[in-house]
């Protein structure tokens, strides 16, 4: 899978443009990425970044919400958006010949949102339902509670959706003010991948986005401090949901490749220790996996499992034992299997234009540069046994673990000592 030409430039107004030419496809994915997310909100405006994302599809000065939907449907395109903790993205995938329509539509959405009062009130109902949905989705809820308590009192710990009272309080003035400050050229990145010509994309973007404001308002960025604790939420469910974990590495850390390999061995694949020992050998959980979340100045390693209500303690003991064991020497064949799994899944994940486009944007957001696929594969291949035990020792140190359990927990009590990694 050869990657095409990657070109990057900063336009006069501060907007960054990155394109990758993939001549063997017929599609183009183009996205506008905002380097602001829920961690950059004030506590009193929790959820505003996500709410603005919803509002941008509700109509502009020139198009109704229906016009936006029809413009995309009439060329068979896909339009999508999301808000994360440190960025947000709006993207469209179309056939290469429809790229001008896609750019025109993105620019209209991002430059001229209507923010009509009636739409704002209707959308509040939608977002409040979305918040309730998390309450009713225990595997999401347990992760959400885990993060909120682990980074208590820090914006990274807050839910991206906000909470009912902050969402209720949003109004046209606060939304317009937030939008005007956040959505300025220096905070935006345009990334495109597919059958495209950089010069053509550039001229379309320059014209479409020339009216962007060029404010550079600073945001406060203090690193979160971990508060390991044991949290239980009693809920009448058929099974219990467990999230156990601790601090991991931030995005740019030089040991990041080591942590990817470690996560793969622990619970990031079907041959991983957690999957084999918890699910295959003991049948304790249908779903069990570990995952990494990495931010600019912090990271999380979390292990999730759903299990029968009477096996919560047994499951926690087993996971803690695996965390102790991961610090010991890792057999060479297991290490190689994890590397091959990582390299394979990475290459597969970059096969389509959408994933290439978001990969370009995320690299720009966190590294201000592009890593070639070969550099990344090489980073994975270089990881050795010593690296693994060193990083495992850092991540799985005593007193570092937090636990959240959601389920029908009548008399469930667990002491910190039971989470000791010794």
MIKOLLUM-76543 format. One line per 2 residues: for each residue x, y, z of C-alpha. Coordinates in steps of 0.25 Angstrom, whole numbers, plus 5000, padded with zeros to 4 digits. Example, Ala and Ser with C-alpha at 12.3 -4.5 7.8 and 13.67 -1.06 7.14 Angstrom:
REM residues 2
5049 4982 5031 | 5055 4996 5029
//
This chain:
REM residues 422
5000 5000 5000 | 5008 5012 4995
5004 5025 5001 | 5004 5036 4991
5009 5050 4991 | 5007 5058 5004
5007 5073 5003 | 5005 5083 5014
5004 5098 5014 | 5000 5109 5023
4991 5119 5015 | 4992 5134 5017
4981 5135 5028 | 4987 5124 5036
4978 5112 5031 | 4987 5099 5030
4984 5090 5017 | 4989 5076 5016
4986 5067 5004 | 4990 5053 5001
4989 5048 4986 | 4983 5034 4985
4983 5033 4970 | 4977 5019 4970
4963 5022 4976 | 4951 5030 4971
4947 5037 4984 | 4952 5049 4992
4950 5050 5007 | 4952 5065 5011
4951 5070 5026 | 4952 5083 5033
4958 5080 5047 | 4956 5090 5059
4968 5089 5069 | 4958 5092 5080
4949 5082 5088 | 4942 5080 5101
4955 5082 5109 | 4956 5096 5104
4942 5100 5110 | 4939 5107 5123
4932 5098 5134 | 4920 5107 5132
4919 5104 5117 | 4922 5089 5118
4916 5083 5105 | 4917 5095 5096
4927 5090 5086 | 4918 5078 5084
4906 5086 5083 | 4912 5096 5073
4915 5084 5064 | 4901 5080 5064
4896 5094 5061 | 4905 5095 5049
4896 5085 5042 | 4883 5092 5045
4885 5102 5034 | 4893 5114 5029
4890 5128 5024 | 4888 5121 5010
4883 5107 5013 | 4873 5100 5021
4876 5087 5029 | 4869 5080 5018
4877 5087 5007 | 4889 5083 5013
4884 5068 5014 | 4880 5069 4999
4893 5075 4994 | 4900 5063 4999
4890 5052 4996 | 4889 5057 4981
4904 5054 4979 | 4903 5041 4987
4913 5047 4997 | 4915 5044 5012
4915 5056 5022 | 4919 5054 5036
4924 5061 5049 | 4929 5059 5063
4934 5066 5075 | 4945 5060 5083
4953 5065 5096 | 4964 5073 5088
4958 5075 5074 | 4946 5074 5066
4944 5070 5051 | 4934 5072 5039
4937 5063 5027 | 4931 5059 5014
4934 5047 5005 | 4930 5049 4990
4934 5044 4976 | 4946 5052 4972
4938 5060 4962 | 4929 5066 4973
4940 5072 4981 | 4936 5086 4978
4922 5084 4983 | 4928 5077 4996
4937 5089 4999 | 4926 5099 4996
4917 5092 5006 | 4927 5091 5017
4931 5106 5016 | 4916 5110 5017
4914 5101 5029 | 4927 5106 5036
4925 5121 5032 | 4911 5124 5032
4903 5116 5043 | 4889 5122 5045
4888 5119 5060 | 4873 5121 5060
4866 5121 5074 | 4856 5111 5070
4867 5101 5065 | 4875 5104 5078
4863 5100 5087 | 4860 5087 5078
4874 5083 5078 | 4875 5084 5093
4864 5073 5094 | 4873 5064 5084
4885 5066 5092 | 4878 5064 5106
4873 5050 5100 | 4887 5047 5095
4892 5050 5110 | 4881 5040 5115
4886 5030 5105 | 4899 5029 5112
4892 5026 5125 | 4885 5014 5118
4898 5009 5111 | 4905 5003 5123
4918 5000 5115 | 4919 5015 5111
4914 5020 5125 | 4925 5012 5132
4936 5018 5124 | 4930 5032 5125
4929 5031 5141 | 4944 5025 5141
4949 5037 5133 | 4941 5047 5141
4946 5042 5154 | 4961 5039 5150
4963 5054 5145 | 4953 5060 5155
4952 5075 5155 | 4959 5076 5141
4953 5078 5127 | 4958 5065 5122
4950 5058 5132 | 4937 5064 5127
4927 5058 5118 | 4928 5063 5104
4913 5064 5103 | 4912 5073 5115
4902 5072 5127 | 4887 5075 5126
4888 5088 5134 | 4900 5094 5125
4893 5089 5112 | 4880 5095 5117
4887 5109 5119 | 4893 5110 5105
4887 5122 5097 | 4889 5129 5084
4898 5139 5090 | 4908 5129 5097
4908 5120 5084 | 4911 5131 5075
4922 5136 5084 | 4928 5123 5086
4927 5120 5071 | 4934 5133 5067
4946 5131 5076 | 4948 5116 5073
4945 5115 5058 | 4957 5124 5053
4967 5121 5043 | 4979 5118 5052
4970 5108 5059 | 4966 5101 5047
4973 5090 5038 | 4967 5085 5025
4972 5071 5021 | 4968 5063 5008
4972 5050 5003 | 4968 5043 4990
4969 5045 4975 | 4972 5060 4976
4981 5071 4971 | 4987 5079 4982
4987 5092 4974 | 4973 5090 4970
4969 5088 4985 | 4977 5099 4989
4970 5109 4980 | 4956 5104 4984
4960 5105 4999 | 4966 5119 4998
4954 5124 4991 | 4944 5117 5000
4950 5120 5013 | 4956 5134 5011
4945 5141 5020 | 4950 5133 5032
4953 5141 5044 | 4968 5141 5048
4967 5143 5063 | 4977 5135 5072
4970 5134 5085 | 4979 5126 5095
4972 5115 5104 | 4977 5111 5117
4984 5097 5117 | 4988 5091 5130
4991 5076 5131 | 4981 5068 5139
4985 5061 5152 | 4981 5046 5154
4972 5043 5166 | 4972 5028 5167
4959 5024 5174 | 4949 5013 5174
4935 5017 5169 | 4922 5008 5169
4909 5012 5163 | 4897 5003 5166
4889 5000 5154 | 4878 4989 5152
4885 4982 5141 | 4887 4968 5136
4902 4968 5137 | 4913 4977 5144
4922 4986 5136 | 4936 4988 5140
4946 4999 5136 | 4960 4998 5143
4972 5006 5139 | 4982 5017 5141
4991 5027 5135 | 4997 5025 5122
5006 5033 5112 | 5002 5046 5105
5001 5046 5090 | 5016 5051 5087
5023 5042 5097 | 5035 5035 5091
5031 5022 5098 | 5017 5023 5091
5021 5011 5082 | 5024 5003 5094
5011 5006 5100 | 5004 5001 5087
5011 4988 5087 | 5008 4986 5102
4993 4989 5101 | 4993 4979 5089
4999 4968 5098 | 4990 4972 5110
4976 4973 5104 | 4977 4979 5090
4975 4967 5081 | 4968 4953 5081
4981 4946 5085 | 4984 4956 5096
4985 4951 5111 | 4972 4957 5116
4964 4951 5104 | 4970 4938 5106
4971 4937 5121 | 4958 4944 5125
4949 4940 5113 | 4954 4927 5106
4960 4920 5118 | 4950 4924 5129
4938 4928 5122 | 4937 4940 5131
4933 4951 5121 | 4927 4952 5108
4934 4965 5105 | 4948 4968 5111
4958 4978 5105 | 4969 4988 5108
4970 5002 5101 | 4979 5014 5101
4974 5029 5101 | 4985 5039 5098
4984 5054 5099 | 4994 5065 5098
4999 5064 5113 | 4992 5052 5118
4988 5038 5115 | 4979 5026 5120
4981 5011 5120 | 4967 5005 5122
4962 4991 5123 | 4948 4988 5121
4940 4975 5124 | 4925 4972 5125
4923 4960 5135 | 4912 4952 5143
4908 4960 5156 | 4914 4950 5165
4928 4949 5158 | 4932 4964 5159
4942 4961 5170 | 4948 4949 5163
4949 4957 5150 | 4956 4969 5157
4966 4959 5164 | 4969 4953 5150
4971 4966 5143 | 4980 4971 5155
4988 4958 5154 | 4990 4961 5138
4995 4975 5141 | 5005 4970 5151
5010 4959 5141 | 5011 4969 5129
5023 4975 5136 | 5031 4962 5136
5039 4957 5123 | 5030 4956 5111
5033 4944 5102 | 5040 4947 5089
5029 4940 5081 | 5018 4948 5088
5025 4961 5086 | 5026 4958 5071
5012 4954 5070 | 5007 4967 5076
5016 4975 5066 | 5011 4968 5054
4997 4970 5059 | 4999 4985 5061
5006 4987 5048 | 4995 4979 5040
4984 4986 5047 | 4990 4999 5045
4992 4997 5030 | 4978 4992 5028
4972 5004 5036 | 4979 5013 5026
4973 5007 5013 | 4962 5016 5011
4962 5031 5008 | 4954 5035 5020
4964 5029 5030 | 4975 5034 5022
4969 5048 5023 | 4967 5047 5038
4981 5041 5040 | 4987 5054 5033
4979 5063 5042 | 4982 5056 5055
4997 5056 5052 | 4996 5071 5049
4989 5074 5062 | 4999 5066 5071
5012 5066 5064 | 5011 5078 5054
5017 5068 5044 | 5014 5056 5036
5020 5042 5039 | 5021 5033 5027
5015 5019 5029 | 5030 5013 5029
5034 5022 5040 | 5022 5017 5049
5024 5002 5045 | 5039 5004 5049
5035 5010 5062 | 5027 4998 5065
5038 4988 5060 | 5048 4995 5069
5041 4992 5082 | 5049 4981 5090
5047 4973 5103 | 5054 4983 5112
5046 4995 5107 | 5033 4987 5110
5037 4983 5124 | 5042 4998 5127
5029 5004 5122 | 5020 4993 5128
5027 4997 5141 | 5024 5011 5140
5009 5009 5136 | 5006 4998 5146
5012 5004 5158 | 5007 5002 5172
4995 5011 5176 | 4993 5015 5162
4980 5007 5159 | 4966 5013 5158
4953 5004 5158 | 4939 5007 5154
4928 4997 5154 | 4914 4999 5149
4903 4988 5153 | 4894 4983 5163
4904 4984 5174 | 4897 4981 5187
4908 4979 5197 | 4920 4980 5188
4932 4986 5195 | 4946 4986 5190
4958 4991 5198 | 4970 4999 5191
4979 4988 5196 | 4972 4978 5186
4977 4987 5175 | 4991 4987 5180
5001 4983 5169 | 5012 4981 5179
//
